[in-house]
Amino acid sequence: MDLKEIQNLIKFVANSGVAEVKLEMDDVKITIRTTLEGNVTETTYVQQLPTQAQLPQVAPQQVSPVVVNVNTEAPAAAEDSKYITIKSPIIGTFYRKPSPDKPVFTEVGNTIAKGDVLCVIEAMKLFNEIESEVSGKIVKILVDDMSPVEFDQPLFLVDPS
């Protein structure tokens, strides 16, 4: 199955009103999910299934993974809209503690003030303290300790009320 056939299948499923379609052929498995509410979200997964013995093929087919997301607003995003998101200002490694033997800077439920240190991000062997630009209560910590983070990646959700 080539890319054009997969794209046609996605369009057909989106227009048919079906919630989910699964298709398995030889060593290719495709799942297409759509939501039937006002929002249309299409997610397509194409994966190569493992085979026990690889037989030589005359014309090997290349299957590229296709993921199509249209209007991906989720109900959870509506709940989080009342919160302020604190994002990473740099690329690096996220640390919740100033050092391994020290306590974490903040926990879920803690009240923070503007200027409080929330975490440290290591970039190129430099440890950068990330300070809060808002006052409020920590609702959720979105990144695990010692995880890599990207620029503008959400780190914390803060309830300003």
N, C-alpha and C positions, 0 to 999 in steps of 0.2 A: 504494500500500500504506500503510495507516494504522498508527498505533502499536499498536492492539489486535491487528491481524494479525501484526505483528512479535513482540509478546509471546507470542502463541499459538505462533508458529513456534519461538521459543526454547524454550518448554516442551516442545513436541513433539520437538525435536532432543535436548534433555537426557534425555528419557525413552526415546528410541529406542536409545541406546547407540552412536550414530554419532560418530566423532571430529571430523569437519569437514563443514560444508555451505556451499556457495557458491551464491548466487542472484543472477542479473542480469536486470533487467527494464527496458527502455527506458533511463531515466536514473538508475536506482537500483541499487546493488550492495550486497549483504548477505553477510557472512561470519560464520558461527557456528562457534566451536571449543569442544570440550569435551575433558576428559581422562577416560579410562576407568578410571584407577586409583582407589584409595580416595578421593582428593580429587576433588571435582567443581568444575571451573572453567569458567565460561561467559564467553566474550568475544564480543561482537557488534559488528561494525563496519557502519555504514550510511553510505554516501557517495554524493554526487551525482556522476554522471559528466558530464564536459563534452560539450556537443553543439556541432556546427558552426554551426547556425542555430537560434536560439530561436524556435519558433513560438508564437503566442499560444494559450493554453489557456483553455478555457471555465471549468473549475473547477480552479485550481492546487492541487496536493497539497502539504501540508507534511510533510516527513519529518524527525523529530527523531533525532539520533544516540542510540542506546541502548547502553550498556555495562553489562553485568551481571557482577560478579565475586563468586563464591561460594567461600569458603575458599581464598584465594589463596596459601597457603604453598607455597613452592618449595623444591626440594632445596638450592639455594644458601643459603637462609635457615638451614638446619640446619648448614651449614658455618660460617656467620658467627656462630652462636650462642655459640661459645666466645670470640668477640672482644667487646670493649667498644666501643660506638659513642659517639663524641663528637659531640654535636648542637649546632646553632646556638642560642644563647640569645636572639638578636634577629633581626629582619628587616633586611636590608641587602645590601651588595655584598661578596662574599668576595674577599680578597686573600691570596696566599701570601707576599708580600714586604712589608716595612715601607715601601718606596718603590721606584720603578722601577729605580733603579741599585744596589739592595742585593740580596744573595742571598736565596733563599727561607728561611723559618723552619725547615721540616723537609721531609724526603723520605721516600719509602717505604723501609723498612728501618732508618731511624734509631731509636735508642733515646731515649725521652723520659722525663722525671721530672715528678713532680707540681709544677705551677707554671710549667713551660716554656711560652713563647708559641708557639702552633701556627699562628696566622694572625691577620689583622686583618679586622674587618667594619666597613664604613663605613655609618653610619646618620645621616641628616640632617647631613652634612658633619662628623661626628665619627667618628674612627677608634678602634674598640674592640679592644684586644688580647684574644684568646681564649686563655686559659691552660688547660693540661691539668689535669684533676682526678685523673688516674691516671698510674701509671708503667707503662712497657712499650715495645713496639716497634710502630712505624707499619706496618700491613699494607696499607692501602689509603687513598688520598685520593679521596673520593667526589664532590668538586665541582671544576670547572675554575676556574682563576684568573680573576678579574674577572667572576664569574657572580653573578647575584642569588640570594639564599638566603632561605628562609622560617624562621619561628620553629620550632624543634624539628626542623629538617631535618638528617639525618645528614651530617657533614662528614668524619670520619675513622673508620677501624676500627683498634683498638689491641689487640695481643696482650699480655695482662697477665703471661704466664708468662716 
